[in-house]
Amino acid sequence: MEYSETHDYDVAVVGSGTAGLVAGLRAAELGHSVAVLEKAPEERQGGHTRFSESFRVPSVGTDLEEYGYEFAVDDYTEEDFYDDIMHQTSGKADEALTTTLVENAGDTVEWLTAAGVDWQMEPLAVGYTAARTWFDGEEYVETLTAAAEDAGADFWFETQAAALHRAPTGEIDGIGARTPDGQVEFDVDAVILAAGDYGSNDEKRVRYYGPGYDEMNVLGSRYNTGEALMMAESAGANLVGQWGGAHMALIDAASPDVEGGANRVDGYQYGVILNDDGERFVDEGEDARAHTYAKFGRKIFEQPNHVATSFSTRRPTTWCGRPVRPTRFGPTTSRNCSRKSAVATPKPEPRRFERSTARVTPTSSNRTCWTATTRTAWRSKSRTGRFR
Ligand SMILES: Cc1cc2nc3c(=O)[nH]c(=O)nc-3n(C[C@H](O)[C@H](O)[C@H](O)COP(=O)(O)OP(=O)(O)OC[C@H]3O[C@@H](n4cnc5c(N)ncnc54)[C@H](O)[C@@H]3O)c2cc1C
């Protein structure tokens, strides 16, 4: 491969979501010269981290007092965190990784706070069961980028890592990347791959999640297409982990094909969710919302037309004094649609639900949602394939 330029650094970090930013900042703090390669333009950097809003933290043993923060839940322990992960994953989570996570989450949040990240400590919506810090994803990315730059890291935007280079002795000693101005090479002592998942790659969703998953709308960043993982495999890495699993939240049926993360649907646990055949297929209240939303999207995707509708006597805007998160498409009400009629009518007439139903749709490696879109309107749109 011919390269138009070669740059020398100690460390190349691929990706500038939370993993890459933290790695780049820490490597620069330790005195290494660091290049952070980011495929997206600067204003779109940050991958799924741009869309994130909170971290679960064991509040027992995490001290943010000197920064003026107090946890809303002050008795959440590392053991609680560990148990929640194991419960959610039916005991399949990797034990060593889980232990590393729960034992280091507190220190990491303290370190992030010292690096300048701002938190809110009150839940943004109902349904959370653990101690958390809350943040604005875009601000979080900007803050850590500035901190890494202050520590000496260089950011290379619109620079897509494409190939790992091996020295004749076997170790990785460089990386080739595509930029708008041609192919560029970075000669380095170490490469840290932090380029996220493959959720925005249609072909890989079918390959790993299953047939039909190319029809799924995507909740996260359009830039997470998985080529860095394939690059590692080509260089000889073993691919391990749960490739067929994904965080599939409920998002609004009217969400865009990609980056629909702002349209997550909450509040479904106060009503019933029916598929297009009028059948109920989940227990909406089987657990706290925080423990169900990431898996109900997949259940909805497996229903006819990949869509479901959430019915409630009224859509709650608050619960126990806390807000229920609104979607970008506005609140929906159940003015014309009682819980009884919704349940008792297997194939409801479309017009009956006009302006009255909340809709739950799977989209993305995370998806499903509320929308004020009428059933009639949705059906015609679905025929165009626009709402998948
Ligand atoms: C909508 C949404 C909401 C979420 N909310 C939360 C939450 O509230 N709390 C929580 O803990 N988790 C949340 N998650 C999960 C969380 O966002 C991810 O676990 C986390 O962002 C992963 O961080 P990362 O740095 O590994 O990847 P990402 O943040 O996805 O960053 C990957 C980066 O790599 C770049 N990249 C990709 N390919 C290349 C390449 N070839 N060359 C160079 N750069 C490349 C991408 O552009 C991107 O900037 C959410 C996810 C989504 C989608």
Ligand as a Chemical Component Dictionary entry (heavy atoms), coordinates in Angstrom:
data_LIG
# 
_chem_comp.id                   LIG 
_chem_comp.type                 NON-POLYMER 
_chem_comp.pdbx_formal_charge   0 
_chem_comp.three_letter_code    LIG 
# 
loop_
_chem_comp_atom.comp_id 
_chem_comp_atom.atom_id 
_chem_comp_atom.alt_atom_id 
_chem_comp_atom.type_symbol 
_chem_comp_atom.charge 
_chem_comp_atom.model_Cartn_x 
_chem_comp_atom.model_Cartn_y 
_chem_comp_atom.model_Cartn_z 
_chem_comp_atom.pdbx_ordinal 
LIG C1  C1  C 0 -28.870 5.641 21.807 1  
LIG C2  C2  C 0 -27.937 5.015 22.799 2  
LIG C3  C3  C 0 -28.028 5.376 24.125 3  
LIG C4  C4  C 0 -27.167 4.820 25.055 4  
LIG N1  N1  N 0 -27.257 5.231 26.356 5  
LIG C5  C5  C 0 -26.378 4.749 27.255 6  
LIG C6  C6  C 0 -26.392 5.238 28.593 7  
LIG O1  O1  O 0 -27.176 6.113 28.949 8  
LIG N2  N2  N 0 -25.495 4.728 29.473 9  
LIG C7  C7  C 0 -24.572 3.782 29.090 10 
LIG O2  O2  O 0 -23.753 3.372 29.927 11 
LIG N3  N3  N 0 -24.529 3.311 27.819 12 
LIG C8  C8  C 0 -25.404 3.787 26.909 13 
LIG N4  N4  N 0 -25.355 3.336 25.613 14 
LIG C9  C9  C 0 -24.276 2.420 25.264 15 
LIG C10 C10 C 0 -22.997 3.264 25.103 16 
LIG O3  O3  O 0 -23.253 4.344 24.252 17 
LIG C11 C11 C 0 -21.855 2.436 24.535 18 
LIG O4  O4  O 0 -21.643 1.311 25.350 19 
LIG C12 C12 C 0 -20.578 3.274 24.509 20 
LIG O5  O5  O 0 -20.804 4.487 23.820 21 
LIG C13 C13 C 0 -19.468 2.516 23.843 22 
LIG O6  O6  O 0 -18.374 3.379 23.794 23 
LIG P1  P1  P 0 -17.219 3.154 22.743 24 
LIG O7  O7  O 0 -16.236 4.245 22.940 25 
LIG O8  O8  O 0 -16.772 1.745 22.820 26 
LIG O9  O9  O 0 -17.934 3.302 21.322 27 
LIG P2  P2  P 0 -18.614 4.568 20.647 28 
LIG O10 O10 O 0 -19.014 5.571 21.666 29 
LIG O11 O11 O 0 -19.658 4.061 19.748 30 
LIG O12 O12 O 0 -17.414 5.223 19.812 31 
LIG C14 C14 C 0 -16.841 4.569 18.696 32 
LIG C15 C15 C 0 -16.100 5.605 17.875 33 
LIG O13 O13 O 0 -15.295 4.956 16.901 34 
LIG C16 C16 C 0 -15.417 5.663 15.665 35 
LIG N5  N5  N 0 -15.051 4.714 14.588 36 
LIG C17 C17 C 0 -15.753 3.658 14.117 37 
LIG N6  N6  N 0 -15.062 3.024 13.159 38 
LIG C18 C18 C 0 -13.886 3.686 13.017 39 
LIG C19 C19 C 0 -12.753 3.528 12.180 40 
LIG N7  N7  N 0 -12.648 2.520 11.291 41 
LIG N8  N8  N 0 -11.730 4.423 12.274 42 
LIG C20 C20 C 0 -11.794 5.470 13.164 43 
LIG N9  N9  N 0 -12.866 5.665 13.980 44 
LIG C21 C21 C 0 -13.886 4.784 13.916 45 
LIG C22 C22 C 0 -16.871 6.096 15.649 46 
LIG O14 O14 O 0 -17.107 7.159 14.740 47 
LIG C23 C23 C 0 -17.042 6.533 17.111 48 
LIG O15 O15 O 0 -16.664 7.875 17.307 49 
LIG C24 C24 C 0 -26.213 3.853 24.661 50 
LIG C25 C25 C 0 -26.122 3.487 23.317 51 
LIG C26 C26 C 0 -26.967 4.059 22.389 52 
LIG C27 C27 C 0 -26.860 3.666 20.951 53 
# 
loop_
_chem_comp_bond.comp_id 
_chem_comp_bond.atom_id_1 
_chem_comp_bond.atom_id_2 
_chem_comp_bond.value_order 
_chem_comp_bond.pdbx_ordinal 
LIG C1  C2  SING 1  
LIG C2  C3  SING 2  
LIG C2  C26 DOUB 3  
LIG C3  C4  DOUB 4  
LIG C4  N1  SING 5  
LIG C4  C24 SING 6  
LIG N1  C5  DOUB 7  
LIG C5  C6  SING 8  
LIG C5  C8  SING 9  
LIG C6  O1  DOUB 10 
LIG C6  N2  SING 11 
LIG N2  C7  SING 12 
LIG C7  O2  DOUB 13 
LIG C7  N3  SING 14 
LIG N3  C8  DOUB 15 
LIG C8  N4  SING 16 
LIG N4  C9  SING 17 
LIG N4  C24 SING 18 
LIG C9  C10 SING 19 
LIG C10 O3  SING 20 
LIG C10 C11 SING 21 
LIG C11 O4  SING 22 
LIG C11 C12 SING 23 
LIG C12 O5  SING 24 
LIG C12 C13 SING 25 
LIG C13 O6  SING 26 
LIG O6  P1  SING 27 
LIG P1  O7  DOUB 28 
LIG P1  O8  SING 29 
LIG P1  O9  SING 30 
LIG O9  P2  SING 31 
LIG P2  O10 DOUB 32 
LIG P2  O11 SING 33 
LIG P2  O12 SING 34 
LIG O12 C14 SING 35 
LIG C14 C15 SING 36 
LIG C15 O13 SING 37 
LIG C15 C23 SING 38 
LIG O13 C16 SING 39 
LIG C16 N5  SING 40 
LIG C16 C22 SING 41 
LIG N5  C17 SING 42 
LIG N5  C21 SING 43 
LIG C17 N6  DOUB 44 
LIG N6  C18 SING 45 
LIG C18 C19 SING 46 
LIG C18 C21 DOUB 47 
LIG C19 N7  SING 48 
LIG C19 N8  DOUB 49 
LIG N8  C20 SING 50 
LIG C20 N9  DOUB 51 
LIG N9  C21 SING 52 
LIG C22 O14 SING 53 
LIG C22 C23 SING 54 
LIG C23 O15 SING 55 
LIG C24 C25 DOUB 56 
LIG C25 C26 SING 57 
LIG C26 C27 SING 58 
# 
